[in-house]
Amino acid sequence: MVKKNRYFLKTHNLGYRIPKFEDSDSYEPGGILSYGCSFTFGSGVEAEETFSYLAAKHFNLPSYNYGVCSYSYASVILQLEELDKKGILKKLKPSIVILGAGNWLIRRSLSPFYPTKIFQFAYAYIGKQGNRLQIKQPDSFYSTKHLYSLVGGYFDGNNRKDKLTFGRYLKLLYIAPRVTKARLDKKFFKRPKISSRQLYDFVIGRILKILRKYDTRFVILWMPIVADQIDVNLAKSVKGFENILLVDGLKAIEKNNVDPKYYYKRHPRVEAHDAYAKALIIAMKESLK
């Protein structure tokens, strides 16, 4: 039976996701930092069941899970740059950084619109300025940075509805016209013509520019939502840079005989996270020989 999409959420005072039993104030540097979208965050599973935590536990290292639901490659780049600017990366000094990757993130990264069905807000995306790729910002009218924090607890990942207070009502009035405009603009938005090779060269280059400051090992975990192979252009892009480890999550799924119901067209469940963690552990051990 597939586990229901209900889980406990606790965060460290530095912002990353931690298990219920961990102290939100104390931390140790030199751990494994994972970032990406909800697949990395672990939507539907407990913090200690994510590949990020399992891999770190194997090496007896702390785990810093900075995955954020609905994020794209553009969001991840800006997030990492912000962590660097605020001195959090310097404080954590991660020994390994894992980027959760997948086919769906390509399309998502080339659009300013959140990949949600109910709300249509906008965020940074990867576009072009002439022939050069750059991170662009959406129309400021509907670029609310964090929709769910603005609304508060009225909407959350488990569809729980708290009492609609007057303050939240005013926030909804503020949001409504922005949602409407975003819905209309999304219909006419044309994604920039950027190949996956161009995209990955840009994303990896921007990430490495930051990580080189901290002598951090960079690992990319490819996660499938169907039986999709690693993007050939991602593999080519990785070969164009030094000291990047690419781990194939599909092979991990197949090797561990994970039933499709635990990853097919959905967030990975415990069985899929466990397979990814095992593949990461083997790959990292091999690379350290």
N, C-alpha and C positions, 0 to 999 in steps of 0.2 A: 504493500500500500504506500502511495506517495504521501509524504508528510505534508500536513496542511501548512498554508503560508502564514504561520504565526510564530513569532520568535521574540526573544528578549533583547532589548536594545540598551546598551550602556556605552558611554564614551569617556575617554580619558580627558583630563583637563587640557591636553595639547590638541585634542580634537579627533583622535583616531578611535575606532571601534574596539572594545575590549569585552571579554567574557564577564558575566555577572560576578564571578568570584575574584576578579582582579581589582587591585587598588587603583583608583582613578587619579591619585596624586603621585605615587611613586613610579619610577620607570628606570630602565637601564638602557644606555646607548649601545650602538653596534648591532642592532637587530635587523629583521627583514621588513622592509616597507613595501606594501603592495598598494597600487592605485589603479583606478579604472572606473567602470560603471557599477551597476547593481550586481553584476556577475561576480565582481571582485568583492564588493561590500558583503555579499552573502544574503541577498534577499530570499527569505524563506527558510534560512538555516540559522543556527546559533553561531555566535562569534567563534567559539572553539571548534566548530565544524567546518570552517572555511579553509580553503587550501592555504591561505596566507598563514593562519595560525598553526595548522598541522605541519607545514614545512618548517616553520620557525621552531616549533616544539621538538621536532626530530633533531635539529642541530643545537638544541638547548639555547636558543636565542629568543629575545623578545620579539613580539609581532606588532607592527604598526599598520593597521588596515585603514587606508585613506580612500577606499572606494566610495563613490558617491552615486546614488541612483540617478539615472538619466544622463550622466556625464558622457562627453564625447572626447575625442583626442584633443580637440582644441581646449576643452575645459580642463583636461588633465595637465596640459602644458602650463596653463595659467595658474592652476592649483599648485603645481610644483614650483613655479617661479615665485608664488606668494609665500610658500613654505620657506623658500630660500631667503627671500627678502625679510621675512619676520624672524629669521634666525632659528626656526624650528629644525630645519635640516642640520644645521650646525650643532644643535643641541642633541638631536637623535643620533647623528653620525651613523646612518644605516650602512651595514656591510654589504647588503644586497637590496636591490630595488627591483620589484616585479611589476611589469605592466600587463594588465589583462587586455588581450586583443581579440578581435573577432570581426567577421564580415559585416555585421550590422553596424559597426562603429564607423565604417567608411562613409556610408550614406548619411549617417547621423552627423558626422563631423563637417559635412559640406552644406549644412542647413542651419539657419539661426533659430529654428523652432524646436521646442522641447518634444521628445518622442512620446507624448502622452495623449490619451484619447479625450479626457475630460477638459483639461486646461491646455491652452496654447499660448505659452509665454515664449520668450526668445532669449537666447544667450549667445556668447561668442562662437564663431565658426571659422573655418579655414576657407579663404577666398583668394582672389588674385588682384594684384596691383600691377598692371602691365603683364609681364611674363613671370613675375615673382610671386610666390605664395606668401601669405601673411595671415595673421589672425585678425578678423574683423569683428566689429561690434554691431549689434542689431539696432534698429530704430529705437531711439531712447524712450519713445512713448510707451513701448511695451517690454522694455528690457529689465523688468523686475528681477533682481539678482536671485532671490530665493523665495519662490512662490509659497512653499509650505511653511516657512518660518513666518511669512507675512500673515498667512491665514491663521497660524497657530495650530492648536490641536483639533480643529474642526474636521480636517481631512488628514488622514495619515495612511501609512502603507498597508494597514489592515482594514481600511474602510471604517474605522471607528469614528463615531460622531459624538463629540462632546457637546455640551450646552452652548448654543449660539448666543454669546454675550453681545451687548450693544457695541462694544469695541470691535469685535470680530465682524459684526454686521457692517460697520463703517468701512472696515478693510475690504469686505466683499464689494461694497459700492465703489471703492477705489479700483478694484481689480476688474470689474465687469467690462467697462469699455475697452480696456487693454486686451482682454481675452477675445472680445469680438473683433477688434482690428487685426489681432494676430491670426485668428481663424481665416479671415478674408485674405490677408496678405499671403498666407501659406499656400493658398490655392494657386496663386500666380507667381510664386517664387521659382526661379530657375537656378538649379544648382550649378556652380561653376564647373567648367570642363577641366577636371583635374584627374589624372590617372592615379591608380592606387600606388604606383611606383613613386610618382611625384609626392603624393601625400605622405607615404612612409619615410621617404628621404627627409622631408621637412620635419615630421614629428620626431623621428629618432635624432636628427641633428639638434633640434631645440632641447630635447631631454638630455642628451649627452653633454651639451654645453654647461648644464647645471651640475650634473653628476660628477664631471671631471674634477670639480672643486673638492670632492669628498672622498676620492679614491674608492668609489662604490662600484660593485659589480652590477651590470644591467642585464636583466633577464626578461624576455617577452614570452608570455604564456598564451598560446593560441587556443581559444575555446570555441567549440562548435555549438550551433543550435540545431543543425541538421548534420547529415554526413558530409560536411564540407571540409575539403583539404585546406592546408595552409595556403594562403594567397601566394602564388608564385612570385609576385612582385614584392611581397614582404620578405620572402626568403632572399631575393636578390638584393634588396635594400640592406638587410642585415649583413650580408657578405661585404657590402661596401664600407662598413664601419668595423672598427677593431673591438675585440673583447665583448661581444654581445652574444648571449646564449638564447637560442630560440627553442622553445619546448612545445611539442605537438600534442595538444590536449585530445585530439581525435584518436591518435594512436594510443593514448593512455586509456581512453574510453573503451577502445576495442581490446586492448591487452587485458584489462580488468573485467571484461564482459559486463559492462554497465548497461542495464536495460535502457532502451530509448526513452522510457517514461520519466527517467531521472535527468534528462537533459534536452530532449527533442522539443524544439520550439518553446522553450520555457527556461526559467532561471535554473541553474544547476542545483540539484538536491545533494544530500549528504554523500551519496554514492559517487556522484560525479566529482565533487570537491575532493573526496578521498583519492580518487584516481589521479586527479591533477596534482595533488600533493605528492603522491608517490613518484610521478614522472618528474616533478621538479627536484625532488630529493636525489633521484638517480642521476639526472643531468648535472646537478650542481656538484655531486660527488665526483663524477667523471671529469668535469672541467677543472677540478682542484688537484687532480693527480699530476 
